């Protein structure tokens, strides 16, 4: 799972939902998709409706249904990628997210790669939409446990974006390189890349300057300065109308059973379940979380206390808000699952191995879908022009 600080660079800012909103998961989009297919609707409409239905299914915890909806839409519409490069690439991008949470690492990698290939082929390597999805693919490589490949990809993206007049993308790639260096305890290298990111973005880019300060704070924490978070929080403020900026989150506890003694055999198919939970919480004006609770769960079992503790101990940038402002409400989907693999002596893919935790912000679902619509429309307009 990629650090939320890195994900911040790729996410579109969106206003928080009003306090008291009720989230209802129904089947409206699925029904609309069925009607669309029954009347043989145009490819552009089918792709958009399929995306809506898959998001609805994913939010409802029906990962298999979401995957099948997307795969069917891809089979029916991949030949329309030339005239619909953005929408078709969005099918692959959404499929990659679903595959990650479902535990199909092969499909996750393939879908993320195909998302990029569609845009490269039909929009070009230096198109803004292509470069954004190149970053997303490199982020997926981090999640797939290939940080070296991800770092090489970030370097290439940084060079390509800087040379084609996209300083924001170049800065985002440079900062990701800084964060990977931090994770490897290469502090001087991390600071150098972070400085590059600020230089590329421009010193008037407050977000990148703030992110550099976040990285410096994380270095200070790793060196034992426990007061670094409070000192940084005292300096930073952000509007209550933008996406919350994470300063610190403790690692999630690993609740996998200990490895067996040498020579002791355990069933490799020890856990075939997918567990998930939607965790709601407030981010108060001081940047601390409050009222953390499980809104819906399929049974996290022993993982639930650690997940709730992690959310409670997060620290966000304090908000610039009027006195009495309730803060920002968020809902995160936590999925706990093993990866799909083929065990020795078998030809059948099974869910096996250690369980891992994967997180997606459900609060952003509608906003991200609208942002994707605008992005794909822009990409199609560029193609048409």
TAVEN-V723205 format. One record per backbone hydrogen bond with DSSP energy under -0.5 kcal/mol. CO is the residue of the C=O (numbers start at 0). NH is the residue of the N-H. Records with the same first field share a line. If there is no record, write none. Layout:
# TAVEN-V723205
CO: NH ; NH
This chain:
# TAVEN-V723205
2: 5 ; 6
3: 7
4: 8
5: 8 ; 9
6: 9 ; 10
17: 20
21: 23
23: 25
26: 30
27: 31
28: 32
29: 33
30: 34
31: 35
32: 36
33: 37
34: 38
35: 40
36: 39
41: 45
42: 46
43: 47
44: 48
45: 49
46: 50
47: 51
48: 52
49: 53
50: 54
51: 55
52: 56
53: 57
54: 58
55: 59
56: 61
57: 60
60: 62
61: 65
62: 66
63: 67
64: 68
65: 69
66: 70
67: 71
68: 72
69: 73
70: 74
71: 75
72: 76
73: 77
76: 79
77: 80
79: 82 ; 83
83: 87
84: 88
85: 89
86: 90
87: 91
88: 92
89: 93
90: 94
91: 95
92: 96
93: 97
94: 98
95: 99
96: 100
97: 101
98: 102 ; 103
102: 104 ; 339
103: 107
104: 108
105: 109
106: 110
107: 111
108: 112
109: 113
110: 114
111: 115
112: 116
113: 117
114: 118
115: 119
116: 120
117: 121
118: 122 ; 123
119: 123
123: 126
126: 130
127: 131
128: 132
129: 133
130: 134
131: 135
132: 136
133: 137
134: 138
135: 139
136: 140
137: 141
138: 142
139: 143
140: 145
141: 144
145: 149
146: 150
147: 151
148: 152
149: 153
150: 154
151: 155
152: 156
153: 157
154: 158
155: 159
156: 160
157: 161
158: 162
159: 163
160: 163 ; 165
161: 164
165: 169
166: 170
167: 171
168: 172
169: 173
170: 174
171: 175
172: 176
173: 177
174: 178
175: 179
176: 180
177: 181
178: 182
179: 183
180: 185
181: 184
184: 186
185: 189
186: 190
187: 191
188: 192
189: 193
190: 194
191: 195
192: 196
193: 197
194: 198
195: 199
196: 200
197: 201
201: 204
203: 205
204: 208
205: 209
206: 210
207: 211
208: 212
209: 213
210: 214
211: 215
212: 216
213: 217
214: 218
215: 219
216: 220
217: 221
218: 222
219: 224
220: 223
223: 225
224: 227
226: 230
227: 231
228: 232
229: 233
230: 234
231: 234 ; 235
237: 319
238: 241
243: 245
244: 316
247: 314
252: 254
260: 263
262: 264
266: 269
267: 352
272: 274 ; 337
274: 335
275: 297
276: 278 ; 333
277: 279 ; 294 ; 295
278: 331
279: 292
280: 329
281: 283 ; 289
282: 327
283: 286
284: 318
286: 315
287: 283
289: 281
292: 279 ; 294
295: 277
299: 302
300: 303
302: 306
303: 307
304: 308
305: 309
306: 310
307: 311
308: 312
310: 313
313: 288
314: 246 ; 247
317: 237
318: 320
319: 239
321: 324
327: 282
329: 280
330: 361 ; 362
331: 278 ; 333
332: 334 ; 359
333: 276
334: 336 ; 357
335: 274
336: 355
338: 351
340: 342 ; 349
342: 345
347: 342
349: 340 ; 351
351: 338
355: 336
357: 334
359: 332 ; 361
360: 363
361: 364
363: 367
364: 368
365: 369
366: 370
367: 371
368: 372
369: 373
370: 374
371: 375
372: 376
373: 377
374: 378
375: 379
376: 380
377: 381
378: 382
379: 383
380: 384
